[in-house]
Amino acid sequence: MIDSWPTSARLWDRAKGSLPGGVSTGMRASMRPHPLFFRGGRGPVLTDVDGNDYLDHVLGWGPVILGHGHPGLTEAVTRRLPYGATFGAGHELEFLAAEAVLEAVPGAERVLWSNTGSEADQIALRLARAATGRNRFVKMTGHYHGWSDAFLLGYRPDAEGRLDQTGTHGQSPAALSDVSLAPWGDLEAVSSVLRDPAQDIAAVFVEPVLCNSGVIAPPDGYLAGLRSLCDETGTLLVFDEVITGFRIALGGAVELYGVQPDLVVLAKALAGGYPVAAVIGRDAVLGQSTRGVVHAGTYNGNPVVLAAVKATVEALAEPGVYPAFEANGRRLADGMRAALDRHGVPAAINQVGPVVQVLPGMDRCDTFTQFLAGDQRWYDVLTVELLRRGVFALPGGRWYLSAAHTAAHVDTTVEAFGAAVAATVETDGLPRGALQGGGVAG
């Protein structure tokens, strides 16, 4: 049992002298009991600066799809390093990595390299506007498409419970004029917007699986219905597969659900932990980037990172990877359900491939409104109890599995999860939420 993290606490305190809040991204400040510092990892295990080992279900907040220090990925990147960091010019990995991506994702014709999901979503919107001659777009409440002014809207309610507000201090309120928010899963709501020419809609942006707010699979016919509505109204359909891409299937949600969007945004798992993003899809749309649509970026198509893309896609294409993801994802979800039931804890468990969501305080979560009713304070206590037992988990309830996690690793996690649940119930009682009077499910 881990009692404290003195070296991490000391380093975090030092980091505050040079980094705002002692972190490189504000999201990490939400880690409990405080942000940890790590020496490194191997496979599914991370080692912190105090020498503690953890089964890692954070995986860099998603990108480390192959596990830490994957030999093939490490070798591919190491082989590139002696030749320089970047050229500001073409090199063969630009098209070799692109060819690997296009072979994996059904129907995609071209790849536009970028660096982060936020950047990739921005160029996808610009391309959609240029292709349609329209300006506004539809996004679903609870969906996340990066932190830019254009997209950080309708993601989380403000203090008064409103979603139709800007998502951060310092954001231009003018961004609200460019978006129409629609509830996830409601085709009629999208239809009423798209069929109104005064709305001037260029694109519909959607997470095909609502991973950022509950790991909620799309309702039957929903994605196909969006495709039909977009075809009818001349609107582009954009799948934000920053989380689902190369994770829930080699071809992501496009392969899993059989619906062809106009554009797909990729990041996270695309390079096994190295910083890269891409927009893929129709040549007629992406080709505008050399015909009047500005798409810039000094680091776009970086050779070291694209070596990582090629190696990652090749490793994920090996036989058996995705059946193992599904089996281990189910094993984790089933084990968590059993542990929660054993201790009388009401909670919803959602799972799509190697992504699992735990939502204390409810018996199911099929909508964004239900997601908001979960008891996140109780879950924060649980994550600390998990750390004490050698399991590193994200705040908010989302869990990731890598290709390095085996069934035995999952069983070890489930055992620790059960003990952590028991400790949390003993110290904190049962969670509050939709079943306990702490929220309203919708």
C-alpha positions in Angstrom: 0.0 0.0 0.0 1.3 3.4 -1.0 0.9 6.0 1.8 2.3 9.2 0.3 4.2 10.6 -2.6 6.8 12.9 -1.0 9.2 13.2 -4.0 6.3 14.0 -6.4 5.0 16.6 -3.9 8.4 18.2 -3.7 8.9 18.3 -7.5 5.4 19.7 -8.0 6.1 22.4 -5.5 9.3 23.3 -7.4 7.5 23.2 -10.7 5.1 25.9 -9.5 8.0 28.3 -9.6 8.3 28.1 -13.4 5.0 26.5 -14.6 1.5 27.9 -14.0 0.1 25.6 -11.3 3.2 23.4 -11.7 1.7 21.6 -14.7 2.1 21.8 -18.5 -1.6 21.5 -19.2 -4.4 22.7 -16.8 -6.1 19.3 -17.1 -3.3 17.7 -15.0 -4.0 20.0 -12.1 -7.2 18.0 -11.5 -5.3 14.8 -10.6 -5.7 13.7 -7.0 -4.3 13.9 -4.4 -1.9 16.1 -6.4 -0.1 15.7 -9.8 2.4 12.9 -9.8 5.8 12.9 -11.5 7.2 9.8 -13.3 10.6 8.4 -14.2 9.3 6.3 -17.1 7.3 3.2 -18.1 7.5 -0.2 -19.7 4.6 -1.9 -21.3 1.5 -1.3 -19.1 3.5 -0.1 -16.1 4.6 3.4 -15.0 7.1 4.1 -12.3 6.9 7.3 -10.3 9.8 9.4 -8.9 9.2 7.8 -5.5 9.8 4.3 -7.0 6.2 3.2 -7.0 4.9 1.0 -9.9 1.4 1.4 -11.3 -0.7 -0.4 -13.8 -1.3 2.6 -16.1 -4.9 3.2 -17.3 -4.2 6.9 -18.1 -1.8 6.1 -21.0 -0.9 9.8 -21.5 -4.6 10.6 -21.5 -5.0 8.2 -24.4 -2.2 8.2 -26.9 0.0 5.4 -25.5 -2.0 2.7 -27.4 0.9 0.3 -27.7 2.1 0.7 -24.1 5.2 2.4 -22.9 8.6 1.8 -24.6 7.1 -0.4 -27.3 10.2 -2.0 -29.0 9.1 -1.5 -32.6 8.0 2.1 -32.0 11.1 3.0 -30.1 13.3 1.4 -32.8 11.6 3.3 -35.6 11.9 6.7 -33.8 15.5 6.0 -32.8 16.5 5.1 -36.3 15.3 8.6 -37.5 16.8 10.7 -34.8 20.4 11.0 -36.2 19.1 12.5 -39.4 17.7 15.7 -37.8 14.5 16.9 -36.3 12.7 18.6 -39.2 13.5 19.9 -42.6 10.8 22.4 -43.7 10.6 20.3 -46.8 9.3 17.0 -48.1 10.5 13.6 -47.1 9.3 10.1 -47.9 7.8 9.4 -44.5 5.1 12.0 -45.3 3.6 9.7 -47.9 4.7 6.4 -46.4 2.9 7.2 -43.1 -0.1 8.7 -45.0 -0.4 5.5 -47.1 -0.5 3.4 -44.0 -3.3 5.5 -42.6 -5.3 5.5 -45.8 -5.0 1.7 -46.1 -6.4 1.4 -42.6 -9.4 3.7 -42.7 -12.1 2.8 -45.2 -12.9 5.4 -47.9 -10.3 8.0 -47.0 -8.5 9.5 -50.0 -6.0 12.0 -48.6 -4.2 12.9 -45.4 -3.5 16.4 -44.1 -0.9 16.3 -41.3 -1.2 18.5 -38.2 0.1 18.5 -34.7 -2.7 18.5 -32.2 -6.4 17.5 -32.2 -7.4 21.2 -31.6 -5.4 22.3 -34.7 -6.9 19.5 -36.8 -10.4 20.4 -35.8 -9.8 24.0 -36.7 -8.6 23.2 -40.2 -11.4 20.8 -40.7 -13.9 23.6 -40.0 -12.1 25.9 -42.3 -12.1 23.4 -45.1 -15.8 22.7 -44.6 -16.6 26.4 -44.8 -14.6 26.8 -48.0 -16.2 23.7 -49.6 -19.7 24.8 -48.9 -19.5 28.5 -48.9 -21.3 28.5 -45.5 -20.1 29.7 -42.2 -21.8 28.1 -39.2 -21.6 24.5 -37.8 -23.4 22.1 -35.6 -21.8 20.4 -32.6 -23.4 18.1 -30.0 -23.5 19.0 -26.3 -20.9 17.2 -24.3 -18.7 16.6 -27.3 -15.1 18.0 -27.2 -13.3 19.2 -30.3 -10.3 20.9 -28.7 -9.9 24.1 -26.7 -10.0 26.7 -29.4 -12.5 29.6 -29.3 -14.5 28.1 -32.2 -15.2 24.7 -30.4 -15.0 25.1 -26.6 -18.8 25.5 -26.5 -21.6 23.3 -25.1 -19.0 21.0 -23.5 -19.7 21.5 -19.8 -22.5 23.6 -18.2 -21.6 26.8 -16.4 -22.3 27.5 -12.7 -26.0 28.1 -13.6 -26.3 24.9 -15.6 -26.3 26.6 -19.0 -24.5 25.0 -22.0 -25.0 27.9 -24.5 -22.2 29.9 -23.0 -18.5 30.2 -23.7 -16.4 27.5 -22.1 -13.6 29.5 -20.6 -12.6 32.9 -19.4 -10.9 34.8 -22.2 -12.9 33.2 -24.9 -14.5 35.5 -27.5 -18.3 35.5 -27.0 -18.6 36.0 -30.8 -17.8 32.2 -31.1 -21.4 31.5 -30.0 -22.8 33.1 -33.1 -21.1 30.5 -35.3 -22.5 27.3 -33.7 -25.8 25.6 -33.3 -25.8 23.1 -30.3 -27.8 19.9 -30.5 -28.4 17.1 -28.0 -26.4 13.9 -28.7 -28.5 11.2 -30.3 -31.4 13.5 -31.4 -31.7 13.4 -35.2 -34.7 15.6 -35.2 -32.8 18.4 -33.5 -30.1 18.3 -36.1 -32.7 18.0 -38.9 -34.4 21.2 -37.8 -31.2 23.1 -38.0 -29.9 21.7 -41.3 -33.2 22.1 -43.1 -33.3 25.8 -42.1 -31.3 27.6 -44.8 -31.0 30.7 -42.6 -28.8 28.6 -40.3 -26.0 28.6 -42.9 -24.5 25.3 -41.7 -21.2 24.2 -43.3 -20.6 21.1 -41.2 -21.8 18.8 -38.5 -19.0 17.8 -36.0 -19.6 14.7 -33.9 -17.7 12.2 -31.8 -19.0 9.0 -33.3 -18.7 7.5 -29.8 -19.2 10.1 -27.1 -15.9 9.2 -25.4 -15.4 12.6 -23.7 -18.7 12.4 -21.8 -19.5 8.9 -20.8 -18.1 6.5 -23.5 -21.6 6.4 -25.0 -22.1 4.3 -28.2 -24.2 6.0 -30.9 -27.9 5.1 -30.8 -29.0 2.7 -33.6 -29.2 4.5 -36.9 -27.9 7.8 -35.5 -24.6 8.1 -37.5 -26.3 6.9 -40.7 -29.1 9.4 -40.0 -26.6 12.2 -39.8 -25.0 11.1 -43.0 -28.4 11.1 -44.8 -29.2 14.6 -43.4 -25.9 16.0 -44.5 -26.3 14.5 -48.0 -29.7 16.0 -48.3 -28.6 19.5 -47.2 -25.2 19.6 -48.8 -23.5 19.7 -45.4 -20.2 18.1 -44.6 -20.1 15.4 -41.9 -17.0 15.4 -39.7 -16.1 12.6 -37.3 -13.9 13.7 -34.5 -12.0 10.4 -33.9 -9.2 11.9 -31.7 -10.1 9.2 -29.1 -11.8 6.5 -31.2 -9.4 6.5 -34.2 -7.1 3.5 -34.3 -8.5 2.5 -30.9 -12.0 0.9 -31.3 -11.0 -0.6 -34.7 -8.0 -0.3 -37.0 -10.3 1.9 -39.2 -11.9 3.5 -36.1 -15.6 4.3 -36.0 -15.7 4.5 -39.8 -14.9 0.8 -39.9 -16.9 -0.2 -36.8 -20.1 1.5 -37.7 -19.9 1.5 -41.5 -20.8 5.2 -42.0 -18.5 7.3 -44.3 -18.0 10.9 -43.2 -16.5 13.6 -45.4 -13.6 14.2 -43.0 -12.1 12.4 -40.0 -10.0 14.1 -37.4 -7.3 11.8 -35.8 -4.7 12.3 -33.0 -3.9 10.5 -29.7 -3.4 6.8 -30.7 -2.2 7.7 -34.2 1.5 7.8 -33.2 1.6 5.8 -29.9 2.3 8.8 -27.8 4.2 11.1 -30.1 2.6 14.5 -30.9 0.7 14.4 -34.2 -2.8 14.8 -35.6 -4.3 14.5 -39.0 -7.4 15.3 -41.0 -8.3 12.6 -43.5 -11.1 12.1 -46.0 -12.2 13.3 -49.4 -9.6 14.7 -51.8 -12.1 17.3 -53.1 -12.3 18.8 -49.6 -8.7 18.3 -48.4 -7.2 19.5 -51.7 -8.4 23.0 -51.0 -5.4 23.3 -48.7 -3.3 24.0 -51.8 -6.0 26.0 -53.6 -6.7 29.0 -51.4 -7.3 27.5 -48.0 -4.5 28.4 -45.6 -3.2 25.4 -43.6 0.2 26.1 -42.1 2.4 24.7 -39.4 6.2 24.6 -39.1 6.1 21.1 -37.5 3.5 19.6 -39.8 4.8 16.3 -41.3 7.7 16.1 -38.8 9.8 13.1 -39.9 10.5 11.8 -36.4 6.8 11.8 -35.5 5.7 10.3 -38.8 8.2 7.4 -38.2 6.1 6.9 -35.0 2.9 7.0 -37.0 4.0 4.4 -39.5 5.4 2.1 -36.8 2.2 2.5 -34.6 -0.2 1.7 -37.5 1.9 -1.3 -38.5 1.9 -2.7 -35.0 -1.9 -2.1 -34.6 -2.5 -3.9 -37.9 -1.0 -7.2 -36.6 -3.5 -10.0 -36.2 -5.3 -10.3 -32.9 -4.8 -6.8 -31.7 -8.4 -5.6 -31.8 -10.0 -8.9 -30.6 -7.7 -8.6 -27.6 -8.8 -5.0 -27.1 -12.4 -6.0 -27.1 -11.9 -9.0 -24.8 -9.9 -7.1 -22.3 -12.2 -4.1 -22.4 -15.2 -6.4 -21.6 -13.1 -8.2 -18.9 -12.3 -4.9 -17.2 -15.9 -3.6 -17.5 -17.4 -6.9 -16.2 -14.9 -7.0 -13.3 -15.7 -3.5 -12.3 -19.5 -4.1 -12.4 -19.0 -7.2 -10.2 -16.9 -5.3 -7.7 -19.3 -2.4 -7.5 -22.3 -4.8 -7.1 -20.5 -6.7 -4.3 -20.1 -3.5 -2.3 -23.6 -2.2 -3.1 -22.4 0.8 -5.1 -24.7 2.1 -7.8 -22.7 2.9 -10.9 -23.0 2.7 -14.7 -20.2 1.1 -16.6 -19.9 1.8 -20.3 -17.4 0.1 -22.6 -16.5 0.4 -26.3 -13.4 -1.6 -27.2 -10.5 -0.7 -24.9 -12.2 2.3 -23.5 -14.3 2.0 -20.3 -16.3 4.6 -18.3 -17.2 4.4 -14.6 -20.1 6.6 -13.5 -21.0 6.4 -9.8 -24.5 7.1 -8.6 -26.6 5.8 -11.5 -27.7 2.5 -13.0 -27.1 3.5 -16.6 -25.7 6.3 -18.8 -27.1 6.7 -22.3 -27.2 10.5 -22.5 -25.0 13.5 -21.8 -27.5 14.7 -19.2 -27.2 11.4 -17.3 -23.4 11.7 -17.5 -23.6 15.0 -15.7 -25.5 13.4 -12.8 -22.6 11.1 -11.8 -20.9 11.7 -8.5 -17.4 12.9 -9.5 -16.4 13.9 -6.0 -16.9 10.3 -4.9 -14.9 9.1 -7.9 -12.0 11.5 -7.0 -11.7 9.7 -3.7 -11.7 6.4 -5.5 -8.8 7.4 -7.7 -6.6 8.1 -4.7 -7.5 4.7 -3.2 -6.6 3.2 -6.6 -3.2 5.0 -6.5 -2.5 3.6 -3.1 -3.0 0.1 -4.6 -0.8 0.7 -7.6 -3.4 1.7 -10.3 -3.1 5.0 -12.1 -6.5 6.2 -13.3 -7.9 9.4 -14.9 -10.2 11.8 -13.1 -13.7 11.8 -14.6 -14.1 8.0 -14.9 -12.6 7.1 -18.3 -10.2 4.2 -18.4 -7.9 3.1 -21.3 -6.3 -0.2 -22.1 -3.2 -0.6 -24.3 -2.0 -3.4 -26.4 0.5 -4.2 -23.6 -2.3 -4.9 -21.1 -3.0 -8.7 -20.8 -5.9 -10.5 -19.2 -3.7 -11.0 -16.1 -3.0 -7.2 -15.9 -6.8 -6.6 -16.2 -7.4 -9.1 -13.4 -4.9 -7.3 -11.2 -6.6 -4.0 -11.9 -10.0 -5.4 -11.1 -8.7 -6.8 -7.8 -7.3 -3.4 -6.8 -10.5 -1.7 -8.0 -12.6 -3.9 -5.7 -10.4 -3.1 -2.7 -10.4 0.6 -3.6 -14.2 0.6 -3.8 -14.5 -1.0 -0.4 -12.1 1.6 1.1 -14.0 4.5 -0.5 -17.4 3.2 0.8 -15.9 2.8 4.2 -14.5 6.3 4.4 -17.0 8.2 2.1 -20.2 6.2 2.0 -22.1 5.5 -1.2 -21.9 7.9 -4.2 -24.6 10.5 -4.7 -26.1 10.9 -8.1 -29.2 10.1 -10.1 -30.1 7.3 -7.7 -29.0 9.0 -4.5 -30.6 12.4 -4.8 -27.5 14.3 -6.1 -28.5 14.8 -9.6 -31.2 14.5 -12.3 -30.9 12.0 -15.0 -32.4 12.7 -18.4 
